[in-house]
């Protein structure tokens, strides 16, 4: 089978809800990363075969085929470049990346941009369901789905609490993990670790136009004690807003190409795709599937967990990566080395390619060879992508 290569991966710095990116339309935010990756690789935008855009809340300003609208808004892509928008919940742009790699590996396309965007300020989480329900237009839960899962309203928060209980964690462990995420993100920012992956975007502020290039959600002074003071989301639980991922605005993009495209466009690959895995499991506990998807990915690739140099496991909630560590026996020191979504934010549809941007650049900085990325997703699904740095 043909190989698929990553030639670049970029992201915006995260914006807090109502923060620095709140004034930017999501279509323009997505267009910004598309323009940036074309500019950085130096290829003719007309050579791109497709753009696959992950986005979860495809309503309001993210409606009307947000991927295609981003291409049309972009300066470096002609309108001859097609696009499609996909929703695999939090794994949307990781799935976009896997679809892009599959297209290249199949030989049907040579240059595909996988990307993601989410303005959680402008299109709030859950709004595409709640707005319809408020208008009396029904619920996503059908009669047959209700028959199979009676009385259950699928909830990520409930799933996170279920993982805490199942794996025997307590709040102190979750808060300590969250504090470490902020500590690692702060250290990475201060040493310039994100400089090669973040593409600055001009934003309006009360002080005038600035180039937004620093993740806005990092708490540089966070401690387990300060995080432990945040109110729990439910009485008797362990999850708080501080040990869960931050609501975030952002966009990201990864360019994936064939060996023929490398030669034709004089491109230098930075990584090779080793394995693409997606699995489905229990939709009620929901967020535990990365554990079992990782088992499958390692089995299919013939690798062991300790052969992987760095891991990016999305910090949707602290118990998810903690359960993943416990299940796989992976080295905590290799996990989310530059912090995760608890500190850096989780812009839903943009998080998949965002994590890949961080992973591939961290591998380069550390001299590591193999990286593994996985993401828990609504409905009890998980993607795993393994790459080899070149």
RAHUSUL-V594205 format. One record per run of one state. SS is the DSSP state (2 for helix, 1 for strand, 0 for the rest). FROM is the first residue (numbers start at 1). LEN is the number of residues. Records with the same first field share a line. If there is no record, write none. Layout:
BEGIN
SS=FROM-LEN / FROM-LEN
END
This chain:
BEGIN
0=1-4 / 12-3 / 17-9 / 42-3 / 48-2 / 55-5 / 63-3 / 74-9 / 87-2 / 107-4 / 120-7 / 135-8 / 149-7 / 168-3 / 191-7 / 199-2 / 206-2 / 213-11 / 229-3 / 233-7 / 245-3 / 258-1 / 265-6 / 281-8 / 302-3 / 308-2 / 314-3 / 329-3 / 336-5 / 345-3 / 367-3 / 378-3 / 390-1
1=5-7 / 15-2 / 50-5 / 83-4 / 111-9 / 198-1 / 201-5 / 208-5 / 232-1 / 240-1 / 244-1 / 248-10 / 271-10 / 310-4 / 317-1 / 335-1 / 370-8 / 381-9
2=26-16 / 45-3 / 60-3 / 66-8 / 89-18 / 127-8 / 143-6 / 156-12 / 171-20 / 224-5 / 241-3 / 259-6 / 289-13 / 305-3 / 318-11 / 332-3 / 341-4 / 348-19
END
